[in-house]
Amino acid sequence: MRYSPLAVQKAARALAAGGVIAHPTESVWGLACDPNNLQAVRRLLRLKNRPLEKGLILVSGEEESFSPLLDSLSAEQRQQMRETWPGPVTWLVPHKGRVPYWVCGAHPAVALRHTDHSFTAALTRAFGGAIVSTSANPAGCQPARHKYQVLRYFGDALDYVGGGATGGRNSPSEIRDLLSGELLRAGG
């Protein structure tokens, strides 16, 4: 999948400056921000009309970005995750207080995805770690599959919109609970 290195740098700079951006993911466009910036997360949640309690997904192109959250897992649990990573599977992993409340919401677990989307992976490397990434749509609306839909939903309210095309998958990422093994959302 082709993308512009300049687009990666622009998006990473916008994130580092506390911005909210839109970027393509494996199947839909996502809204992203710095997970350690409370103001950026609040702004993203306002744009989506999403309650803080629901929690958000952390995405990275490098499994190492999640090391503090994976260190306490058993070898079998880590292997189970690695069998689906990188790829469109999001795992709920106990956070044990290692992520801000504005990322995990009201949950004892945090959602993690090691992406295989080339732009998103490059973006997280340029940014220097995991980012918040959630579907680019206001609550109750269909996730944006194209840049024009992102612009229709959010207009000029975002700090950057770009990065090429989605990965072409039909459904958002599968979500699995690592402890229970429960499938919470089927993928495509």
N, CA, C and O of each residue as an XYZ file, in Angstrom:
752
protein
N       0.849     -1.174      0.000
C       0.000      0.000      0.000
C       0.896      1.238      0.000
O       1.848      1.325      0.775
N       0.590      2.170     -0.854
C       1.423      3.352     -0.996
C       0.902      4.494     -0.131
O      -0.304      4.688      0.022
N       1.837      5.233      0.423
C       1.504      6.438      1.175
C       2.688      7.381      1.077
O       3.797      6.984      0.721
N       2.435      8.611      1.394
C       3.470      9.626      1.315
C       4.215      9.742      2.648
O       3.586      9.933      3.688
N       5.549      9.628      2.629
C       6.311      9.856      3.862
C       6.064     11.256      4.430
O       6.098     11.450      5.645
N       5.817     12.230      3.551
C       5.510     13.582      4.011
C       4.189     13.596      4.790
O       4.061     14.304      5.788
N       3.214     12.813      4.331
C       1.934     12.720      5.049
C       2.140     12.125      6.441
O       1.514     12.562      7.406
N       3.015     11.132      6.542
C       3.325     10.529      7.853
C       3.889     11.595      8.784
O       3.468     11.702      9.936
N       4.837     12.380      8.289
C       5.472     13.398      9.124
C       4.476     14.481      9.539
O       4.477     14.914     10.691
N       3.635     14.916      8.618
C       2.625     15.930      8.954
C       1.667     15.406     10.017
O       1.342     16.115     10.969
N       1.218     14.169      9.855
C       0.287     13.584     10.824
C       0.955     13.421     12.187
O       0.342     13.714     13.213
N       2.202     12.958     12.210
C       2.920     12.774     13.476
C       3.143     14.109     14.181
O       3.018     14.198     15.403
N       3.474     15.148     13.411
C       3.657     16.475     14.019
C       2.340     16.991     14.613
O       2.331     17.584     15.692
N       1.246     16.765     13.912
C      -0.061     17.198     14.433
C      -0.379     16.478     15.738
O      -0.876     17.097     16.678
N      -0.098     15.173     15.808
C      -0.327     14.425     17.052
C       0.548     14.962     18.182
O       0.071     15.171     19.297
N       1.822     15.182     17.891
C       2.763     15.664     18.910
C       2.365     17.042     19.428
O       2.663     17.388     20.571
N       1.697     17.822     18.592
C       1.257     19.163     18.993
C      -0.080     19.135     19.731
O      -0.637     20.188     20.042
N      -0.597     17.940     20.012
C      -1.864     17.835     20.734
C      -3.084     17.806     19.845
O      -4.204     17.993     20.320
N      -2.882     17.572     18.550
C      -3.984     17.585     17.601
C      -4.751     16.279     17.533
O      -4.349     15.254     18.082
N      -5.866     16.362     16.838
C      -6.685     15.194     16.508
C      -6.661     15.079     14.993
O      -6.928     16.048     14.282
N      -6.340     13.892     14.506
C      -6.218     13.673     13.064
C      -7.137     12.539     12.624
O      -7.668     11.792     13.446
N      -7.313     12.428     11.308
C      -7.980     11.273     10.714
C      -6.973     10.552      9.836
O      -6.201     11.185      9.117
N      -6.984      9.229      9.896
C      -6.034      8.412      9.140
C      -6.708      7.113      8.725
O      -7.652      6.670      9.379
N      -6.237      6.496      7.644
C      -6.801      5.216      7.234
C      -6.288      4.089      8.127
O      -5.158      4.135      8.613
N      -7.124      3.084      8.335
C      -6.726      1.893      9.078
C      -7.008      0.670      8.200
O      -7.203      0.802      6.992
N      -7.030     -0.502      8.800
C      -7.213     -1.737      8.053
C      -8.528     -1.769      7.271
O      -8.573     -2.306      6.164
N      -9.610     -1.194      7.842
C     -10.904     -1.289      7.158
C     -11.669      0.026      7.074
O     -12.449      0.219      6.141
N     -11.468      0.923      8.013
C     -12.183      2.203      8.037
C     -11.191      3.314      8.360
O     -10.041      3.047      8.709
N     -11.637      4.544      8.243
C     -10.819      5.667      8.685
C     -10.946      5.792     10.190
O     -11.995      5.501     10.765
N      -9.865      6.230     10.822
C      -9.858      6.408     12.264
C      -9.561      7.837     12.656
O      -8.945      8.590     11.902
N     -10.011      8.203     13.852
C      -9.587      9.439     14.491
C      -8.490      9.062     15.467
O      -8.591      8.045     16.154
N      -7.451      9.864     15.535
C      -6.317      9.536     16.389
C      -5.846     10.755     17.156
O      -6.040     11.899     16.744
N      -5.211     10.465     18.305
C      -4.568     11.505     19.097
C      -3.547     10.845     20.018
O      -3.439      9.621     20.085
N      -2.811     11.681     20.717
C      -1.815     11.232     21.693
C      -2.549     10.699     22.919
O      -3.305     11.445     23.541
N      -2.351      9.430     23.287
C      -3.070      8.869     24.433
C      -2.680      9.483     25.776
O      -3.402      9.324     26.760
N      -1.559     10.175     25.826
C      -1.122     10.781     27.079
C      -1.531     12.241     27.208
O      -1.165     12.907     28.176
N      -2.285     12.738     26.242
C      -2.720     14.124     26.240
C      -4.219     14.175     26.526
O      -5.034     13.949     25.631
N      -4.579     14.472     27.768
C      -5.982     14.472     28.180
C      -6.819     15.428     27.341
O      -7.940     15.088     26.962
N      -6.303     16.610     27.044
C      -7.077     17.579     26.260
C      -7.354     17.043     24.855
O      -8.456     17.214     24.334
N      -6.366     16.398     24.243
C      -6.565     15.828     22.909
C      -7.604     14.712     22.946
O      -8.457     14.627     22.062
N      -7.536     13.858     23.960
C      -8.511     12.766     24.078
C      -9.909     13.331     24.299
O     -10.868     12.860     23.689
N     -10.034     14.333     25.162
C     -11.351     14.944     25.382
C     -11.904     15.547     24.099
O     -13.097     15.433     23.818
N     -11.048     16.181     23.331
C     -11.494     16.772     22.067
C     -11.966     15.683     21.102
O     -13.010     15.824     20.466
N     -11.198     14.601     20.993
C     -11.584     13.479     20.138
C     -12.946     12.920     20.572
O     -13.808     12.653     19.736
N     -13.126     12.750     21.870
C     -14.393     12.215     22.378
C     -15.557     13.164     22.086
O     -16.657     12.715     21.762
N     -15.322     14.457     22.199
C     -16.377     15.438     21.860
C     -16.748     15.348     20.389
O     -17.928     15.378     20.039
N     -15.745     15.238     19.528
C     -16.007     15.136     18.095
C     -16.865     13.913     17.776
O     -17.743     13.966     16.915
N     -16.602     12.824     18.474
C     -17.358     11.588     18.241
C     -18.661     11.523     19.033
O     -19.518     10.681     18.764
N     -18.804     12.418     20.013
C     -19.938     12.332     20.944
C     -19.916     10.976     21.652
O     -20.934     10.292     21.755
N     -18.734     10.610     22.133
C     -18.506      9.309     22.769
C     -18.191      9.529     24.242
O     -17.368     10.382     24.572
N     -18.825      8.780     25.127
C     -18.522      8.947     26.551
C     -17.146      8.394     26.919
O     -16.702      7.386     26.371
N     -16.492      9.061     27.840
C     -15.172      8.661     28.324
C     -15.189      7.240     28.882
O     -14.206      6.512     28.742
N     -16.273      6.843     29.502
C     -16.368      5.551     30.178
C     -16.207      4.361     29.233
O     -15.845      3.270     29.673
N     -16.472      4.557     27.943
C     -16.397      3.445     26.984
C     -14.974      2.983     26.728
O     -14.756      1.831     26.351
N     -14.006      3.862     26.926
C     -12.618      3.501     26.654
C     -12.286      3.617     25.176
O     -13.170      3.792     24.337
N     -10.991      3.516     24.872
C     -10.486      3.700     23.517
C      -9.458      2.623     23.196
O      -8.972      1.925     24.087
N      -9.137      2.499     21.924
C      -8.152      1.519     21.471
C      -6.800      2.208     21.308
O      -6.716      3.327     20.803
N      -5.752      1.527     21.741
C      -4.377      1.957     21.468
C      -3.856      1.127     20.305
O      -3.985     -0.098     20.300
N      -3.268      1.793     19.324
C      -2.771      1.137     18.115
C      -1.303      1.483     17.942
O      -0.884      2.612     18.198
N      -0.524      0.499     17.505
C       0.881      0.746     17.196
C       1.336     -0.207     16.105
O       0.796     -1.301     15.944
N       2.331      0.229     15.367
C       2.983     -0.623     14.381
C       4.112     -1.441     14.976
O       4.749     -2.230     14.278
N       4.360     -1.254     16.270
C       5.435     -1.962     16.972
C       4.876     -2.596     18.242
O       4.334     -1.894     19.095
N       4.999     -3.884     18.372
C       4.526     -4.564     19.588
C       5.220     -4.005     20.831
O       4.629     -3.974     21.910
N       6.467     -3.566     20.682
C       7.232     -3.043     21.814
C       6.546     -1.844     22.473
O       6.770     -1.575     23.654
N       5.727     -1.138     21.730
C       4.994     -0.005     22.311
C       4.108     -0.443     23.469
O       3.785      0.355     24.349
N       3.720     -1.703     23.465
C       2.818     -2.228     24.489
C       3.550     -2.994     25.590
O       2.910     -3.566     26.473
N       4.880     -3.011     25.549
C       5.663     -3.838     26.482
C       5.236     -3.709     27.936
O       5.074     -4.740     28.590
N       5.041     -2.506     28.491
C       4.655     -2.436     29.900
C       3.334     -3.149     30.211
O       3.111     -3.596     31.336
N       2.475     -3.248     29.215
C       1.189     -3.911     29.412
C       1.278     -5.416     29.161
O       0.430     -6.171     29.636
N       2.281     -5.851     28.433
C       2.406     -7.266     28.088
C       3.341     -8.022     29.021
O       3.296     -9.251     29.090
N       4.195     -7.287     29.742
C       5.202     -7.926     30.590
C       4.624     -8.864     31.631
O       5.247     -9.872     31.966
N       3.441     -8.552     32.153
C       2.875     -9.383     33.213
C       2.030    -10.536     32.672
O       1.472    -11.308     33.453
N       1.931    -10.660     31.370
C       1.152    -11.748     30.779
C       1.971    -13.027     30.737
O       3.201    -12.992     30.726
N       1.283    -14.141     30.714
C       1.980    -15.424     30.599
C       2.508    -15.592     29.176
O       2.065    -14.908     28.253
N       3.450    -16.501     29.012
C       4.001    -16.781     27.685
C       2.898    -17.259     26.748
O       2.909    -16.939     25.560
N       1.951    -18.020     27.274
C       0.847    -18.520     26.451
C      -0.053    -17.373     25.990
O      -0.493    -17.351     24.841
N      -0.324    -16.429     26.876
C      -1.156    -15.293     26.500
C      -0.468    -14.436     25.443
O      -1.106    -14.020     24.476
N       0.807    -14.171     25.612
C       1.551    -13.394     24.621
C       1.574    -14.108     23.272
O       1.438    -13.476     22.224
N       1.749    -15.428     23.306
C       1.758    -16.211     22.070
C       0.397    -16.149     21.383
O       0.330    -16.049     20.158
N      -0.679    -16.207     22.149
C      -2.027    -16.119     21.583
C      -2.201    -14.796     20.835
O      -2.772    -14.769     19.745
N      -1.715    -13.713     21.411
C      -1.806    -12.413     20.750
C      -0.940    -12.381     19.495
O      -1.371    -11.897     18.448
N       0.268    -12.894     19.604
C       1.202    -12.847     18.474
C       0.721    -13.670     17.281
O       1.123    -13.407     16.148
N      -0.128    -14.655     17.521
C      -0.675    -15.446     16.417
C      -1.588    -14.607     15.522
O      -1.838    -14.978     14.375
N      -2.087    -13.481     16.036
C      -2.994    -12.628     15.255
C      -2.378    -11.273     14.919
O      -3.007    -10.470     14.230
N      -1.167    -11.003     15.390
C      -0.513     -9.712     15.191
C       0.687     -9.849     14.284
O       1.304    -10.914     14.276
N       1.052     -8.848     13.529
C       0.244     -7.664     13.297
C      -0.975     -8.022     12.456
O      -0.935     -8.930     11.625
N      -2.037     -7.302     12.686
C      -3.262     -7.569     11.947
C      -4.471     -6.928     12.597
O      -4.347     -6.177     13.564
N      -5.643     -7.232     12.055
C      -6.866     -6.550     12.473
C      -7.551     -7.180     13.689
O      -8.777     -7.280     13.726
N      -6.771     -7.601     14.673
C      -7.348     -8.141     15.904
C      -6.936     -7.247     17.067
O      -5.752     -7.004     17.297
N      -7.932     -6.768     17.788
C      -7.724     -5.936     18.970
C      -7.933     -6.824     20.187
O      -8.932     -7.538     20.285
N      -6.987     -6.774     21.108
C      -7.055     -7.589     22.325
C      -7.311     -6.704     23.541
O      -6.705     -5.642     23.687
N      -8.206     -7.146     24.399
C      -8.418     -6.495     25.693
C      -7.462     -7.138     26.681
O      -7.506     -8.345     26.915
N      -6.597     -6.313     27.258
C      -5.519     -6.771     28.140
C      -5.641     -6.024     29.460
O      -5.853     -4.812     29.457
N      -5.511     -6.723     30.601
C      -5.554     -6.010     31.891
C      -4.492     -4.913     31.926
O      -3.336     -5.150     31.575
N      -4.890     -3.711     32.353
C      -3.925     -2.607     32.349
C      -3.270     -2.379     33.706
O      -2.207     -1.763     33.772
N      -3.870     -2.855     34.777
C      -3.286     -2.754     36.126
C      -2.829     -1.336     36.451
O      -1.787     -1.139     37.078
N      -3.613     -0.354     36.022
C      -3.315      1.036     36.328
C      -2.192      1.649     35.507
O      -1.705      2.729     35.841
N      -1.775      0.985     34.447
C      -0.635      1.467     33.648
C      -1.031      2.359     32.477
O      -0.170      2.796     31.714
N      -2.308      2.628     32.329
C      -2.752      3.557     31.283
C      -3.650      4.606     31.929
O      -4.278      4.335     32.952
N      -3.716      5.783     31.352
C      -4.572      6.824     31.917
C      -6.045      6.422     31.880
O      -6.477      5.694     30.986
N      -6.803      6.899     32.851
C      -8.233      6.569     32.924
C      -8.981      7.029     31.692
O     -10.004      6.447     31.333
N      -8.480      8.073     31.035
C      -9.174      8.572     29.852
C      -8.956      7.674     28.638
O      -9.599      7.876     27.608
N      -8.068      6.694     28.734
C      -7.891      5.714     27.664
C      -8.695      4.448     27.950
O      -9.378      3.934     27.064
N      -8.618      3.944     29.181
C      -9.299      2.686     29.498
C     -10.762      2.869     29.893
O     -11.519      1.900     29.949
N     -11.158      4.109     30.166
C     -12.539      4.337     30.571
C     -12.831      3.663     31.897
O     -12.021      3.719     32.821
N     -13.972      3.034     31.989
C     -14.407      2.395     33.227
C     -14.051      0.914     33.253
O     -14.714      0.135     33.939
N     -13.018      0.513     32.519
C     -12.710     -0.907     32.342
C     -11.372     -1.293     32.977
O     -10.450     -0.479     33.025
N     -11.266     -2.534     33.465
C      -9.997     -3.017     34.007
C      -9.023     -3.469     32.921
O      -7.897     -3.869     33.215
N      -9.464     -3.401     31.673
C      -8.618     -3.800     30.547
C      -8.522     -2.642     29.565
O      -9.366     -1.745     29.543
N      -7.470     -2.687     28.753
C      -7.279     -1.697     27.696
C      -7.227     -2.456     26.369
O      -6.728     -3.579     26.304
N      -7.743     -1.833     25.327
C      -7.778     -2.438     23.999
C      -6.492     -2.097     23.248
O      -6.120     -0.928     23.143
N      -5.807     -3.133     22.721
C      -4.531     -2.966     22.026
C      -4.588     -3.631     20.654
O      -5.088     -4.747     20.519
N      -4.068     -2.935     19.632
C      -3.961     -3.551     18.308
C      -2.600     -3.224     17.706
O      -2.203     -2.063     17.621
N      -1.903     -4.264     17.296
C      -0.642     -4.125     16.556
C      -1.030     -4.129     15.082
O      -1.258     -5.187     14.496
N      -1.104     -2.967     14.501
C      -1.633     -2.793     13.151
C      -0.700     -3.319     12.070
O       0.522     -3.317     12.217
N      -1.314     -3.767     10.981
C      -0.529     -4.112      9.806
C      -0.804     -3.127      8.662
O      -0.391     -3.361      7.526
N      -1.496     -2.037      8.964
C      -1.736     -1.017      7.946
C      -0.470     -0.176      7.809
O       0.003      0.388      8.796
N       0.076     -0.084      6.616
C       1.401      0.517      6.436
C       1.454      1.982      6.875
O       2.420      2.384      7.524
N       0.449      2.784      6.542
C       0.483      4.183      6.952
C       0.384      4.309      8.465
O       1.163      5.038      9.079
N      -0.562      3.608      9.067
C      -0.761      3.713     10.517
C       0.469      3.220     11.270
O       0.864      3.815     12.273
N       1.074      2.139     10.793
C       2.303      1.646     11.429
C       3.413      2.683     11.318
O       4.113      2.946     12.296
N       3.581      3.275     10.135
C       4.614      4.304      9.954
C       4.318      5.528     10.814
O       5.234      6.142     11.362
N       3.052      5.880     10.930
C       2.659      7.020     11.763
C       3.054      6.794     13.220
O       3.599      7.695     13.857
N       2.788      5.610     13.751
C       3.130      5.368     15.160
C       4.637      5.346     15.361
O       5.127      5.765     16.409
N       5.373      4.866     14.375
C       6.843      4.914     14.485
C       7.326      6.361     14.478
O       8.186      6.734     15.275
N       6.772      7.178     13.580
C       7.176      8.588     13.513
C       6.764      9.348     14.771
O       7.483     10.240     15.223
N       5.623      9.001     15.329
C       5.142      9.643     16.550
C       5.950      9.192     17.764
O       6.137      9.956     18.711
N       6.423      7.957     17.733
C       7.245      7.441     18.819
C       6.498      6.543     19.792
O       6.941      6.350     20.924
N       5.382      5.999     19.365
C       4.655      5.081     20.241
C       3.209      4.920     19.818
O       2.782      5.404     18.770
N       2.475      4.230     20.661
C       1.068      3.947     20.385
C       0.250      5.232     20.348
O       0.579      6.222     21.002
N      -0.813      5.189     19.575
C      -1.755      6.298     19.482
C      -3.151      5.792     19.810
O      -3.433      4.600     19.685
N      -4.020      6.697     20.229
C      -5.440      6.384     20.306
C      -5.933      6.339     18.874
O      -5.604      7.216     18.075
N      -6.713      5.332     18.542
C      -7.325      5.274     17.220
C      -8.713      4.672     17.377
O      -8.872      3.561     17.882
N      -9.705      5.417     16.940
C     -11.096      4.988     17.018
C     -11.770      5.350     15.709
O     -11.332      6.274     15.025
N     -12.809      4.651     15.357
C     -13.431      4.882     14.052
C     -13.826      6.345     13.871
O     -14.276      7.007     14.807
N     -13.648      6.829     12.649
C     -13.922      8.229     12.315
C     -15.396      8.389     11.965
O     -15.787      8.352     10.799
N     -16.195      8.567     12.997
C     -17.620      8.803     12.827
C     -18.198      9.310     14.140
O     -17.739      8.921     15.214
N     -19.198     10.174     14.060
C     -19.920     10.522     15.284
C     -20.707      9.299     15.771
O     -21.097      8.451     14.968
N     -20.935      9.213     17.058
C     -21.696      8.092     17.625
C     -23.016      7.937     16.876
O     -23.710      8.918     16.607
N     -23.350      6.699     16.545
C     -24.593      6.407     15.856
C     -24.521      6.473     14.350
O     -25.481      6.104     13.674
N     -23.397      6.938     13.797
C     -23.224      7.013     12.339
C     -22.285      5.902     11.876
O     -21.509      5.363     12.665
N     -22.364      5.574     10.615
C     -21.483      4.553     10.042
C     -20.035      5.045     10.032
O     -19.789      6.221      9.764
N     -19.069      4.161     10.319
C     -17.664      4.560     10.224
C     -17.318      4.996      8.800
O     -17.808      4.417      7.831
N     -16.487      6.001      8.685
C     -16.057      6.501      7.379
C     -15.141      5.482      6.716
O     -14.196      4.990      7.333
N     -15.424      5.173      5.468
C     -14.580      4.279      4.687
C     -13.735      5.045      3.663
O     -12.830      4.486      3.043
N     -14.050      6.337      3.498
C     -13.351      7.166      2.527
C     -13.086      8.538      3.145
O     -13.795      8.984      4.047
N     -12.053      9.188      2.635
C     -11.670     10.509      3.133
C     -12.821     11.508      3.018
O     -13.016     12.324      3.919
N     -13.579     11.458      1.934
C     -14.671     12.418      1.765
C     -15.722     12.265      2.862
O     -16.357     13.245      3.250
N     -15.911     11.035      3.369
C     -16.864     10.834      4.469
C     -16.346     11.461      5.759
O     -17.113     12.043      6.526
N     -15.040     11.339      5.994
C     -14.427     11.978      7.166
C     -14.680     13.482      7.107
O     -15.093     14.097      8.090
N     -14.426     14.059      5.942
C     -14.608     15.505      5.783
C     -16.076     15.896      5.934
O     -16.374     16.964      6.468
N     -16.990     15.055      5.477
C     -18.412     15.342      5.636
C     -18.804     15.320      7.121
O     -19.579     16.163      7.574
N     -18.268     14.361      7.868
C     -18.576     14.260      9.302
C     -17.961     15.405     10.101
O     -18.620     15.989     10.961
N     -16.700     15.726      9.820
C     -15.949     16.600     10.722
C     -15.495     17.928     10.118
O     -14.994     18.793     10.837
N     -15.662     18.097      8.813
C     -15.281     19.355      8.185
C     -13.846     19.724      8.502
O     -12.931     18.917      8.344
N     -13.663     20.969      8.957
C     -12.309     21.440      9.270
C     -11.995     21.356     10.763
O     -11.098     22.051     11.241
N     -12.718     20.517     11.503
C     -12.508     20.385     12.946
C     -11.272     19.549     13.296
O     -10.888     19.470     14.462
N     -10.650     18.926     12.291
C      -9.483     18.078     12.538
C      -8.206     18.821     12.162
O      -8.228     19.735     11.338
N      -7.095     18.422     12.771
C      -5.815     19.069     12.531
C      -5.075     18.507     11.324
O      -4.177     19.155     10.787
N      -5.449     17.310     10.897
C      -4.860     16.712      9.708
C      -5.765     15.572      9.266
O      -6.301     14.837     10.095
N      -5.931     15.429      7.958
C      -6.687     14.316      7.377
C      -5.874     13.790      6.215
O      -5.642     14.512      5.245
N      -5.433     12.536      6.295
C      -4.689     11.987      5.175
C      -3.972     10.711      5.493
O      -4.035     10.189      6.607
N      -3.277     10.213      4.474
C      -2.492      9.008      4.660
C      -2.788      7.908      3.681
O      -2.329      6.783      3.883
N      -3.542      8.177      2.616
C      -3.790      7.133      1.633
C      -5.139      6.470      1.815
O      -6.117      7.105      2.211
N      -5.172      5.189      1.521
C      -6.438      4.436      1.529
C      -6.471      3.443      2.679
O      -5.441      3.117      3.268
N      -7.661      2.972      2.984
C      -7.801      1.919      3.994
C      -7.192      0.632      3.444
O      -6.864      0.529      2.262
N      -7.055     -0.332      4.328
C      -6.477     -1.622      3.950
C      -7.409     -2.514      3.165
O      -7.006     -3.598      2.742
N      -8.647     -2.090      2.959
C      -9.567     -2.840      2.120
C     -10.344     -3.944      2.810
O     -11.113     -4.648      2.155
N     -10.169     -4.118      4.105
C     -10.959     -5.132      4.796
C     -12.391     -4.635      4.943
O     -12.635     -3.430      4.993
N     -13.337     -5.568      5.010
C     -14.753     -5.208      5.018
C     -15.293     -4.804      6.380
O     -16.252     -4.036      6.454
N     -14.704     -5.299      7.454
C     -15.239     -5.050      8.792
C     -14.179     -4.459      9.698
O     -12.988     -4.692      9.493
N     -14.602     -3.690     10.706
C     -13.639     -3.210     11.705
C     -12.940     -4.384     12.391
O     -13.362     -5.534     12.268
N     -11.883     -4.076     13.104
C     -11.086     -5.126     13.731
C     -11.915     -5.992     14.676
O     -12.867     -5.540     15.314
N     -11.511     -7.240     14.731
C     -12.087     -8.174     15.693
C     -11.621     -7.744     17.077
O     -10.490     -7.284     17.231
N     -12.472     -7.888     18.082
C     -12.072     -7.577     19.456
C     -12.238     -8.832     20.294
O     -13.307     -9.442     20.319
N     -11.158     -9.213     20.985
C     -11.143    -10.406     21.835
C     -10.653    -10.042     23.238
O      -9.772     -9.198     23.404
N     -11.232    -10.686     24.226
C     -10.796    -10.541     25.612
C      -9.721    -11.586     25.875
O      -9.979    -12.784     25.759
N      -8.520    -11.142     26.227
C      -7.404    -12.066     26.415
C      -7.638    -13.026     27.577
O      -7.269    -14.197     27.489
N      -8.246    -12.549     28.665
C      -8.421    -13.404     29.835
C      -9.519    -14.433     29.643
O      -9.341    -15.600     29.992
N     -10.652    -14.018     29.092
C     -11.782    -14.943     28.956
C     -11.779    -15.671     27.615
O     -12.403    -16.722     27.477
N     -11.079    -15.115     26.627
C     -11.105    -15.681     25.289
C     -12.357    -15.306     24.510
O     -12.526    -15.723     23.364
N     -13.236    -14.519     25.128
C     -14.504    -14.151     24.509
C     -14.296    -13.256     23.288
O     -13.483    -12.331     23.311
N     -15.042    -13.545     22.226
C     -15.056    -12.707     21.032
C     -16.115    -11.647     21.252
O     -17.303    -11.963     21.323
N     -15.695    -10.374     21.362
C     -16.613     -9.282     21.657
C     -17.131     -8.610     20.396
O     -18.239     -8.075     20.390
N     -16.332     -8.632     19.314
C     -16.766     -8.103     18.029
C     -16.078     -8.928     16.961
O     -14.855     -9.067     16.953
N     -16.878     -9.472     16.063
C     -16.322    -10.281     14.977
C     -15.725     -9.376     13.917
O     -16.248     -8.295     13.645
N     -14.642     -9.814     13.327
C     -14.008     -9.073     12.248
C     -14.493     -9.580     10.907
O     -15.416    -10.390     10.825
N     -13.858     -9.094      9.864
C     -14.296     -9.479      8.528
C     -13.338    -10.256      7.756
O     -13.619    -10.627      6.616
